[in-house]
Amino acid sequence: MGGVTVFNEKTGVVKNITESEGLPSHMVYGLIDNGDKVWISTTKGIASIDKKKYTVTSYHPNHGWQGTEFSEGAYYQDFKGNLFFGGVEGLNYFNPRTICSSNSKAKLN
């Protein structure tokens, strides 16, 4: 099994989220509740889960992380909202409000 179970108190919905839903790995090492998203570090990268839609956005190592694997218990959120995730090759930190994602698809000719 593995993954993350999310409970929405307002709706009473319980949702189990695994690799099938887009998590980089079922081995979750860190979890930070940050407003409308939950941020997760795993053995294969970082992901965020939208708490209303239960959608997963994965940020794999090619997005600039210190390495593939993050470390168990090595996560923190400071008073400014910056998230810190430690891994086997160092430390990554970022502010999730500054991350822009694009849903556009590349045109293939």
N, C-alpha and C positions, 0 to 999 in steps of 0.2 A: 504494500500500500504506500503510504507516504503522501507528501504534498501538504496542502493547507486546508483547514476547514474554516469557513467564514460564516459567522452568524450575524444576521441583521436584526437587531432588537426591535426596530420599528415594524418590520414586516413579518418577523418570525421565521424567515427563510434561512435554512442551513444549507450551505453549498460546499461540497468537497472539490477542491481544485488540484489537478495533478498535471502531469506532462501531457495528457490527452487534451487539456484545455490550454496548453501553451507554456507551462512552467518549464524553465530550462532543465530542471532535475527534480526528482521526487525527494531528494535529500536537502531539506531546508535547514540552514544554519542560523539565520537571523531574520527577525520580523519586526518592522517598525510601522506603527499606525500613524499616518501622516495626512490628516484631513479626509479627503474623499478617496484616498488610496492607501493600500497596505504595500509596503516595500519589503522585498524578500531577497536574501542572499542564499545562494545554493552552491552545490559543488560544480556547477557549470555556468555561472553567471548570476545576474541580478534581474529581477522582474518586479513589476508593479501590478496590483490587482485593483480594478475599479470596484469600490464597495457597493455601488448601486447596480451596475450592469454585470458584475462578476467577470469582466473581460480582463485578459492577461496581456501585458506588453512586456516582452523579454528584451533585455539588453545584454547581448552576448559579449564575450571578451574582445571581439573585434571592434567594439564601441569604445575601446580605450581603457579597459580595466587593467589592473595590475597583473592579472593572470586569470586562468580559468576558474580555479577553486578559491572560494572564500572560506574563512575559518569560523568554526562553531563559537557562538557567543561574542564574536568580534563585530559589534554594531552599536551605533549611538546616534542620537539626534540632539543637536544643541538648541539653545534658546532662540536662535535665528532661523531654525528650520532646516539647517544643513544636516545631511545624512552622512554618516561615516561607516564604511564597511571595510574590515580588515581581511586580508587573504594571505595565502601562503607566500606571495611575492611582494607584499607591501600593503599600503593603505590607499583607499579611494575615498574621496568625499565630493559632494555636490549638493546643490540646492535644487530640489525637484521642480520648483517653480520656474527654473531657467531651462528646463528640458523641453525642446520642441520636437514634436513628431509629425511625420507626414504620412498621410494615408494614400497619397498618389501612387500610381503604378507606372513603372517605366514602359515606354512604348517600344515595342520590338518590331523591327522591319525585316 
